[in-house]
């Protein structure tokens, strides 16, 4: 599933290529993928519009148009956004095709069909996508130990579940929550209200550091991105703990264990992340 570092990678690869291109036609093969407005108006409003720039907000991507209309999209679990020459065969489960003025196509494919697009007109409030309810970005200077303590410090919920709360910090998913908690030395199932301020400060420092690290490891050229069909996430070899159940900890060599926290698979080191 694409998480925030992967979404940031997509934005960095596609934005320089899309700037200044006109959308000449939109083909929507599955109408439900356009969550707002309806499929007919979604396609009609985009024809003839020119792309200005892209932004990322949490796990959302936003494509801004010169009219100041904006496309908001969420890849969900299996969504993929690919800019390809028109003569390259479409991927299976391609649901939206934006034909562009340079002859290429911006294609959205999604095996499970959970991904969604929203098109908002200039100055239209976003009451549809959920992006407006997001908390601060992981790189915001407001992310401090005091911020985390004030928003999460009284919760009985497991700290890992709290990190996944998009209304507090935007963009952290299951993979990077495990990586963050391992780096901070915090057991994922610990109740948030059991953490002291020093531990919240440690988390506030580790969150941006780990995410920047994985964004950098994900760096890929447009050519490589196209060749991999938009699915070459290069940070996998650098994950220290996620998916490594049964492997030795690189710090202390204790065998990693797996537990379920809030319905999510979680891997941790019993020695480095003690259940206290």
Buried (B, 14 or more C-beta within 10 A) or exposed (E): BBBBBBBBBBBBBBBEBBEEBBBBEBEBEBEEBBBBBEBEEBBEBBEEBBBBBBEBBBBBBBBBBEEEBBBBBBBBEBBBBBBBEEEEEBBEBBBBBBBBEBEBBBBBBBEEBBBBBBBBEEEBEBEBBBBEEBBBBBEEEEBBBBBBBEBBBEBEBBBBBBBBBBEBBBBBBBBBBBBBBBBBBBBBBBEBBEBEEEBBBBBBBBBBEBBBBBBEBBEBEEEEBBEEBBEBBBBEEEBBBBEBBEBEBEEEEBEBEEBEBBEBEBBBBBEBBEEE
